[in-house]
Amino acid sequence: MQTYEIPSDFASLAASADVPVRQAHWQDAYVRHGGRHVSWFQEAPQPSLDLVTHFAGSPDAAIVDVGGGAACLVDHLLDRGFANVTVLDLSAASLAAAKARLGSSAAAVHWLVDDAVRWVPPQAYVVWHDRAAFHFLTEEADRAAYLARLTQALTPGAHAVIGTFAPDGPERCSGLPVVRYDADTLARTLGAPFVRVRTQRHEHTTPSGAIQAFQFSVFRRVA
């Protein structure tokens, strides 16, 4: 496992005081609805799966799924032979659901209950995947804290796969406001350490049959 020093001021880039509120919200959402009945559930996690596996390259590449919760991406990565997968989520209930679904295979995964804006990455990753977390960060301080961790977790040449609601996507999700992005806006938000290498639109069908517009962009860390 590759490790590195955290900058002395890194811990000070903390989230807003709303972290416990966010954690309680997502814990309650999974307890009440379960992993398969939330609007973002996907049996086949596309385009995430194709993008992550393409940019990871080798099956031993370190991958982190930020806000992965009870999503099925980890199942498919394990099926494809990826052996260094971390799933990070605020909700212990969501991770418990994923572990139960995977059974004995869950032991092959690193499970972390934490907030992406306060978490200290323990290693460098080849791919950072996020389909669920970033667009909920409506405060500038939270976005700055998230991007500090993203930059720290990816060495030059590594990739971030980030899916957000598109400009014509929902304005709220799970009762919370979101920030919608097009590819250019997201690229400006990530800033100079990253260059966009791919963008695609995705229309997600929720379990209830509604259509939600997403954009997925892939960024390579260059500095």
Phi and psi in degrees as GROMACS dihedral restraints (atoms count N, CA, C in turn):
[ dihedral_restraints ]
;  ai    aj    ak    al  type     phi  dphi    fc
    3     4     5     6     1   -82.6    20    10
    4     5     6     7     1   128.5    20    10
    6     7     8     9     1  -122.7    20    10
    7     8     9    10     1   166.7    20    10
    9    10    11    12     1  -159.2    20    10
   10    11    12    13     1   166.8    20    10
   12    13    14    15     1   -80.5    20    10
   13    14    15    16     1   140.4    20    10
   15    16    17    18     1   -87.1    20    10
   16    17    18    19     1   130.9    20    10
   18    19    20    21     1   -54.1    20    10
   19    20    21    22     1   149.9    20    10
   21    22    23    24     1   -61.1    20    10
   22    23    24    25     1   -28.5    20    10
   24    25    26    27     1   -95.3    20    10
   25    26    27    28     1     4.9    20    10
   27    28    29    30     1   -63.5    20    10
   28    29    30    31     1   -44.1    20    10
   30    31    32    33     1   -64.4    20    10
   31    32    33    34     1   -24.3    20    10
   33    34    35    36     1   -73.7    20    10
   34    35    36    37     1   -16.4    20    10
   36    37    38    39     1   -82.2    20    10
   37    38    39    40     1    66.9    20    10
   39    40    41    42     1   -96.4    20    10
   40    41    42    43     1   170.0    20    10
   42    43    44    45     1   -76.4    20    10
   43    44    45    46     1   173.5    20    10
   45    46    47    48     1   -68.5    20    10
   46    47    48    49     1   172.6    20    10
   48    49    50    51     1   -68.7    20    10
   49    50    51    52     1    -1.0    20    10
   51    52    53    54     1   -85.6    20    10
   52    53    54    55     1     2.6    20    10
   54    55    56    57     1   -56.5    20    10
   55    56    57    58     1   -49.8    20    10
   57    58    59    60     1   -59.4    20    10
   58    59    60    61     1   -33.5    20    10
   60    61    62    63     1   -66.4    20    10
   61    62    63    64     1   -44.5    20    10
   63    64    65    66     1   -60.2    20    10
   64    65    66    67     1   -44.5    20    10
   66    67    68    69     1   -62.0    20    10
   67    68    69    70     1   -44.0    20    10
   69    70    71    72     1   -63.7    20    10
   70    71    72    73     1   -38.3    20    10
   72    73    74    75     1   -61.2    20    10
   73    74    75    76     1   -49.3    20    10
   75    76    77    78     1   -73.9    20    10
   76    77    78    79     1   -32.0    20    10
   78    79    80    81     1   -62.2    20    10
   79    80    81    82     1   -44.6    20    10
   81    82    83    84     1   -65.9    20    10
   82    83    84    85     1   -38.3    20    10
   84    85    86    87     1   -61.0    20    10
   85    86    87    88     1   -42.9    20    10
   87    88    89    90     1   -74.6    20    10
   88    89    90    91     1   -35.7    20    10
   90    91    92    93     1   -65.2    20    10
   91    92    93    94     1   -40.8    20    10
   93    94    95    96     1   -76.4    20    10
   94    95    96    97     1   -39.4    20    10
   96    97    98    99     1  -107.1    20    10
   97    98    99   100     1   -22.7    20    10
   99   100   101   102     1    77.5    20    10
  100   101   102   103     1   163.0    20    10
  102   103   104   105     1   -70.0    20    10
  103   104   105   106     1   -23.7    20    10
  105   106   107   108     1   -96.1    20    10
  106   107   108   109     1    -3.1    20    10
  108   109   110   111     1  -115.9    20    10
  109   110   111   112     1     3.1    20    10
  111   112   113   114     1   -79.6    20    10
  112   113   114   115     1   157.5    20    10
  114   115   116   117     1   -65.7    20    10
  115   116   117   118     1   -24.8    20    10
  117   118   119   120     1   -91.2    20    10
  118   119   120   121     1     3.6    20    10
  120   121   122   123     1   -63.8    20    10
  121   122   123   124     1   137.9    20    10
  123   124   125   126     1  -134.4    20    10
  124   125   126   127     1   124.6    20    10
  126   127   128   129     1   -68.4    20    10
  127   128   129   130     1   -43.1    20    10
  129   130   131   132     1  -110.6    20    10
  130   131   132   133     1   106.6    20    10
  132   133   134   135     1   -79.9    20    10
  133   134   135   136     1    73.1    20    10
  135   136   137   138     1  -108.2    20    10
  136   137   138   139     1   149.3    20    10
  138   139   140   141     1   -85.3    20    10
  139   140   141   142     1     6.9    20    10
  141   142   143   144     1   -52.9    20    10
  142   143   144   145     1   -47.7    20    10
  144   145   146   147     1   -61.1    20    10
  145   146   147   148     1   -47.5    20    10
  147   148   149   150     1   -64.6    20    10
  148   149   150   151     1   -40.7    20    10
  150   151   152   153     1   -68.2    20    10
  151   152   153   154     1   -45.4    20    10
  153   154   155   156     1   -63.2    20    10
  154   155   156   157     1   -47.6    20    10
  156   157   158   159     1   -66.7    20    10
  157   158   159   160     1   -36.2    20    10
  159   160   161   162     1   -63.8    20    10
  160   161   162   163     1   -48.1    20    10
  162   163   164   165     1   -83.0    20    10
  163   164   165   166     1   -17.6    20    10
  165   166   167   168     1   -71.8    20    10
  166   167   168   169     1   -39.5    20    10
  168   169   170   171     1    76.9    20    10
  169   170   171   172     1   -89.8    20    10
  171   172   173   174     1   -81.2    20    10
  172   173   174   175     1   144.0    20    10
  174   175   176   177     1   -63.2    20    10
  175   176   177   178     1   -16.8    20    10
  177   178   179   180     1   -92.5    20    10
  178   179   180   181     1     6.1    20    10
  180   181   182   183     1   -65.0    20    10
  181   182   183   184     1   139.5    20    10
  183   184   185   186     1   -79.0    20    10
  184   185   186   187     1   125.1    20    10
  186   187   188   189     1  -125.1    20    10
  187   188   189   190     1   136.2    20    10
  189   190   191   192     1  -121.7    20    10
  190   191   192   193     1   130.3    20    10
  192   193   194   195     1  -104.2    20    10
  193   194   195   196     1   101.6    20    10
  195   196   197   198     1   -84.5    20    10
  196   197   198   199     1   124.0    20    10
  198   199   200   201     1    74.2    20    10
  199   200   201   202     1    24.2    20    10
  201   202   203   204     1   -66.1    20    10
  202   203   204   205     1   -31.1    20    10
  204   205   206   207     1    48.5    20    10
  205   206   207   208     1  -130.6    20    10
  207   208   209   210     1   -94.5    20    10
  208   209   210   211     1    15.4    20    10
  210   211   212   213     1   -62.9    20    10
  211   212   213   214     1   156.2    20    10
  213   214   215   216     1   -89.8    20    10
  214   215   216   217     1     2.1    20    10
  216   217   218   219     1   -56.9    20    10
  217   218   219   220     1   -42.5    20    10
  219   220   221   222     1   -61.4    20    10
  220   221   222   223     1   -36.7    20    10
  222   223   224   225     1   -58.5    20    10
  223   224   225   226     1   -47.4    20    10
  225   226   227   228     1   -69.7    20    10
  226   227   228   229     1   -35.4    20    10
  228   229   230   231     1   -64.6    20    10
  229   230   231   232     1   -42.5    20    10
  231   232   233   234     1   -62.6    20    10
  232   233   234   235     1   -41.4    20    10
  234   235   236   237     1   -60.7    20    10
  235   236   237   238     1   -30.2    20    10
  237   238   239   240     1   -89.5    20    10
  238   239   240   241     1     5.8    20    10
  240   241   242   243     1    92.3    20    10
  241   242   243   244     1     7.3    20    10
  243   244   245   246     1   -73.6    20    10
  244   245   246   247     1   130.4    20    10
  246   247   248   249     1  -117.9    20    10
  247   248   249   250     1     3.5    20    10
  249   250   251   252     1  -134.8    20    10
  250   251   252   253     1    70.3    20    10
  252   253   254   255     1  -113.5    20    10
  253   254   255   256     1   131.9    20    10
  255   256   257   258     1  -115.3    20    10
  256   257   258   259     1   135.6    20    10
  258   259   260   261     1  -117.5    20    10
  259   260   261   262     1   122.2    20    10
  261   262   263   264     1  -114.1    20    10
  262   263   264   265     1   132.0    20    10
  264   265   266   267     1  -157.0    20    10
  265   266   267   268     1   152.0    20    10
  267   268   269   270     1   -68.0    20    10
  268   269   270   271     1   -28.9    20    10
  270   271   272   273     1   -98.5    20    10
  271   272   273   274     1   115.6    20    10
  273   274   275   276     1   -64.4    20    10
  274   275   276   277     1   -32.4    20    10
  276   277   278   279     1   -65.0    20    10
  277   278   279   280     1   -38.3    20    10
  279   280   281   282     1   -66.6    20    10
  280   281   282   283     1   -40.9    20    10
  282   283   284   285     1   -69.4    20    10
  283   284   285   286     1   -35.1    20    10
  285   286   287   288     1   -63.0    20    10
  286   287   288   289     1   -38.4    20    10
  288   289   290   291     1   -64.8    20    10
  289   290   291   292     1   -41.3    20    10
  291   292   293   294     1   -65.5    20    10
  292   293   294   295     1   -42.3    20    10
  294   295   296   297     1   -62.1    20    10
  295   296   297   298     1   -42.9    20    10
  297   298   299   300     1   -63.4    20    10
  298   299   300   301     1   -39.2    20    10
  300   301   302   303     1   -65.1    20    10
  301   302   303   304     1   -39.7    20    10
  303   304   305   306     1   -78.7    20    10
  304   305   306   307     1   -21.8    20    10
  306   307   308   309     1    63.9    20    10
  307   308   309   310     1  -134.0    20    10
  309   310   311   312     1   -63.9    20    10
  310   311   312   313     1   -23.9    20    10
  312   313   314   315     1   -67.7    20    10
  313   314   315   316     1   -18.1    20    10
  315   316   317   318     1   -61.4    20    10
  316   317   318   319     1   -25.8    20    10
  318   319   320   321     1   -65.6    20    10
  319   320   321   322     1   -17.3    20    10
  321   322   323   324     1   -84.7    20    10
  322   323   324   325     1    -3.1    20    10
  324   325   326   327     1  -111.5    20    10
  325   326   327   328     1   145.6    20    10
  327   328   329   330     1   -90.1    20    10
  328   329   330   331     1   118.5    20    10
  330   331   332   333     1  -108.4    20    10
  331   332   333   334     1   129.4    20    10
  333   334   335   336     1  -132.7    20    10
  334   335   336   337     1   123.4    20    10
  336   337   338   339     1   -94.4    20    10
  337   338   339   340     1   107.0    20    10
  339   340   341   342     1  -167.6    20    10
  340   341   342   343     1   169.8    20    10
  342   343   344   345     1  -101.7    20    10
  343   344   345   346     1   133.9    20    10
  345   346   347   348     1   -63.2    20    10
  346   347   348   349     1   -16.6    20    10
  348   349   350   351     1   -93.3    20    10
  349   350   351   352     1    -4.5    20    10
  351   352   353   354     1  -124.6    20    10
  352   353   354   355     1   -18.2    20    10
  354   355   356   357     1   -59.3    20    10
  355   356   357   358     1   141.7    20    10
  357   358   359   360     1  -105.8    20    10
  358   359   360   361     1   107.3    20    10
  360   361   362   363     1   -57.6    20    10
  361   362   363   364     1   128.3    20    10
  363   364   365   366     1   -84.1    20    10
  364   365   366   367     1    -7.3    20    10
  366   367   368   369     1  -157.1    20    10
  367   368   369   370     1   171.8    20    10
  369   370   371   372     1   -87.3    20    10
  370   371   372   373     1   145.6    20    10
  372   373   374   375     1  -117.7    20    10
  373   374   375   376     1   150.3    20    10
  375   376   377   378     1   -82.5    20    10
  376   377   378   379     1   -36.3    20    10
  378   379   380   381     1  -135.1    20    10
  379   380   381   382     1   130.7    20    10
  381   382   383   384     1  -106.8    20    10
  382   383   384   385     1   119.9    20    10
  384   385   386   387     1  -114.4    20    10
  385   386   387   388     1   135.6    20    10
  387   388   389   390     1  -147.5    20    10
  388   389   390   391     1   111.4    20    10
  390   391   392   393     1  -112.6    20    10
  391   392   393   394     1     0.2    20    10
  393   394   395   396     1  -134.8    20    10
  394   395   396   397     1   -12.7    20    10
  396   397   398   399     1  -109.9    20    10
  397   398   399   400     1   -48.3    20    10
  399   400   401   402     1   -62.1    20    10
  400   401   402   403     1   -39.0    20    10
  402   403   404   405     1   -71.9    20    10
  403   404   405   406     1    -7.9    20    10
  405   406   407   408     1   -85.6    20    10
  406   407   408   409     1    -7.9    20    10
  408   409   410   411     1   -86.5    20    10
  409   410   411   412     1    95.7    20    10
  411   412   413   414     1   -93.0    20    10
  412   413   414   415     1   -10.6    20    10
  414   415   416   417     1  -100.4    20    10
  415   416   417   418     1   138.3    20    10
  417   418   419   420     1   -59.3    20    10
  418   419   420   421     1   -38.8    20    10
  420   421   422   423     1   -62.3    20    10
  421   422   423   424     1   -39.2    20    10
  423   424   425   426     1   -68.5    20    10
  424   425   426   427     1   -40.9    20    10
  426   427   428   429     1   -63.7    20    10
  427   428   429   430     1   -40.7    20    10
  429   430   431   432     1   -63.4    20    10
  430   431   432   433     1   -41.0    20    10
  432   433   434   435     1   -65.9    20    10
  433   434   435   436     1   -42.4    20    10
  435   436   437   438     1   -60.3    20    10
  436   437   438   439     1   -47.7    20    10
  438   439   440   441     1   -67.3    20    10
  439   440   441   442     1   -29.8    20    10
  441   442   443   444     1   -63.5    20    10
  442   443   444   445     1   -40.5    20    10
  444   445   446   447     1   -72.8    20    10
  445   446   447   448     1   -38.1    20    10
  447   448   449   450     1   -59.1    20    10
  448   449   450   451     1   -47.4    20    10
  450   451   452   453     1   -64.5    20    10
  451   452   453   454     1   -38.8    20    10
  453   454   455   456     1   -69.3    20    10
  454   455   456   457     1   -33.4    20    10
  456   457   458   459     1   -80.9    20    10
  457   458   459   460     1   -18.0    20    10
  459   460   461   462     1  -115.4    20    10
  460   461   462   463     1   121.0    20    10
  462   463   464   465     1   -81.4    20    10
  463   464   465   466     1   162.0    20    10
  465   466   467   468     1   -53.2    20    10
  466   467   468   469     1   132.3    20    10
  468   469   470   471     1   100.4    20    10
  469   470   471   472     1   -18.0    20    10
  471   472   473   474     1   -80.8    20    10
  472   473   474   475     1   167.0    20    10
  474   475   476   477     1  -126.7    20    10
  475   476   477   478     1   148.4    20    10
  477   478   479   480     1  -114.8    20    10
  478   479   480   481     1   127.7    20    10
  480   481   482   483     1  -107.8    20    10
  481   482   483   484     1   110.7    20    10
  483   484   485   486     1  -123.7    20    10
  484   485   486   487     1   120.3    20    10
  486   487   488   489     1  -106.1    20    10
  487   488   489   490     1   131.5    20    10
  489   490   491   492     1  -135.1    20    10
  490   491   492   493     1   165.8    20    10
  492   493   494   495     1   -62.8    20    10
  493   494   495   496     1   136.8    20    10
  495   496   497   498     1   -76.8    20    10
  496   497   498   499     1   169.9    20    10
  498   499   500   501     1   -56.5    20    10
  499   500   501   502     1   -27.6    20    10
  501   502   503   504     1  -100.3    20    10
  502   503   504   505     1    15.3    20    10
  504   505   506   507     1   -84.9    20    10
  505   506   507   508     1  -175.6    20    10
  507   508   509   510     1   -61.7    20    10
  508   509   510   511     1   149.0    20    10
  510   511   512   513     1   -88.7    20    10
  511   512   513   514     1   -17.2    20    10
  513   514   515   516     1  -139.9    20    10
  514   515   516   517     1   155.2    20    10
  516   517   518   519     1  -148.2    20    10
  517   518   519   520     1   135.4    20    10
  519   520   521   522     1    52.7    20    10
  520   521   522   523     1    34.8    20    10
  522   523   524   525     1    81.1    20    10
  523   524   525   526     1     2.6    20    10
  525   526   527   528     1  -115.2    20    10
  526   527   528   529     1   147.9    20    10
  528   529   530   531     1   -70.9    20    10
  529   530   531   532     1   152.6    20    10
  531   532   533   534     1  -129.5    20    10
  532   533   534   535     1   165.7    20    10
  534   535   536   537     1  -106.3    20    10
  535   536   537   538     1   123.3    20    10
  537   538   539   540     1   -93.1    20    10
  538   539   540   541     1   144.4    20    10
  540   541   542   543     1  -131.8    20    10
  541   542   543   544     1   144.7    20    10
  543   544   545   546     1   -99.3    20    10
  544   545   546   547     1   176.8    20    10
  546   547   548   549     1   -62.6    20    10
  547   548   549   550     1   -39.3    20    10
  549   550   551   552     1   -68.9    20    10
  550   551   552   553     1   -41.7    20    10
  552   553   554   555     1   -63.5    20    10
  553   554   555   556     1   -42.1    20    10
  555   556   557   558     1   -64.9    20    10
  556   557   558   559     1   -40.3    20    10
  558   559   560   561     1   -62.1    20    10
  559   560   561   562     1   -41.8    20    10
  561   562   563   564     1   -65.5    20    10
  562   563   564   565     1   -34.8    20    10
  564   565   566   567     1   -67.3    20    10
  565   566   567   568     1   -41.4    20    10
  567   568   569   570     1   -69.5    20    10
  568   569   570   571     1   -38.0    20    10
  570   571   572   573     1    86.1    20    10
  571   572   573   574     1  -167.6    20    10
  573   574   575   576     1   -59.5    20    10
  574   575   576   577     1   -30.6    20    10
  576   577   578   579     1   -66.6    20    10
  577   578   579   580     1   -10.0    20    10
  579   580   581   582     1  -128.7    20    10
  580   581   582   583     1   144.5    20    10
  582   583   584   585     1  -122.5    20    10
  583   584   585   586     1   135.3    20    10
  585   586   587   588     1   -76.7    20    10
  586   587   588   589     1   132.8    20    10
  588   589   590   591     1  -117.3    20    10
  589   590   591   592     1   -13.5    20    10
  591   592   593   594     1  -161.5    20    10
  592   593   594   595     1   146.5    20    10
  594   595   596   597     1  -143.7    20    10
  595   596   597   598     1   140.7    20    10
  597   598   599   600     1  -150.5    20    10
  598   599   600   601     1   151.3    20    10
  600   601   602   603     1   -88.8    20    10
  601   602   603   604     1   148.4    20    10
  603   604   605   606     1  -141.6    20    10
  604   605   606   607     1   131.8    20    10
  606   607   608   609     1  -106.5    20    10
  607   608   609   610     1   110.3    20    10
  609   610   611   612     1   -91.6    20    10
  610   611   612   613     1   131.0    20    10
  612   613   614   615     1   -96.1    20    10
  613   614   615   616     1   119.1    20    10
  615   616   617   618     1   -74.4    20    10
  616   617   618   619     1   164.5    20    10
  618   619   620   621     1   -55.4    20    10
  619   620   621   622     1   -25.6    20    10
  621   622   623   624     1   -87.5    20    10
  622   623   624   625     1    -3.9    20    10
  624   625   626   627     1    97.8    20    10
  625   626   627   628     1    -0.6    20    10
  627   628   629   630     1   -74.8    20    10
  628   629   630   631     1   153.7    20    10
  630   631   632   633     1  -105.9    20    10
  631   632   633   634     1   129.3    20    10
  633   634   635   636     1  -120.8    20    10
  634   635   636   637     1   130.8    20    10
  636   637   638   639     1   -88.6    20    10
  637   638   639   640     1   123.7    20    10
  639   640   641   642     1  -116.8    20    10
  640   641   642   643     1   159.6    20    10
  642   643   644   645     1  -123.8    20    10
  643   644   645   646     1   138.6    20    10
  645   646   647   648     1  -115.0    20    10
  646   647   648   649     1   127.0    20    10
  648   649   650   651     1  -126.1    20    10
  649   650   651   652     1   143.1    20    10
  651   652   653   654     1  -112.5    20    10
  652   653   654   655     1   131.9    20    10
  654   655   656   657     1  -123.0    20    10
  655   656   657   658     1   139.8    20    10
  657   658   659   660     1  -104.8    20    10
  658   659   660   661     1   132.5    20    10
  660   661   662   663     1   -75.7    20    10
  661   662   663   664     1   127.8    20    10
  663   664   665   666     1  -115.3    20    10
  664   665   666   667     1   -12.6    20    10
